[in-house]
Amino acid sequence: MLEKDFQPKLIRAIKDRFPGCTVMKTDPRQIQGIPDLLVLYKSHWALLETKAWSSSKKRPNQERRVSNYNELSFSAFVNPTNMEDVLDDMERSFQRLS
């Protein structure tokens, strides 16, 4: 599966799990290494870096940015094999921050 095919499935899963949320694609030309998707849900936010495979290469700064954003709210690398686990973690993070 290509990343461009995975992202719409992920976005649908996010919107199903977090009704009323907003999911936006970020612009990597603005901030190099910023994760692909910004999720806004109630008073919470998450940044998700989508990958086609768990073994997909990471671009410069992606690991650092995901780690830094995860300390502020929630951020993770997500691929088809870990999608449910990441969404479970995101849901727990949002509940913990409420």
Secondary structure, DSSP 8 states (H G I E B T S, - for coil): --HHHHHHHHHHHHHHHSTT-EEEE--TTTSTT--SEEEEETTEEEEEEE-SSTT----TTHHHHHHHHHHHS-EEEE-TTTHHHHHHHHHHHHHHH-
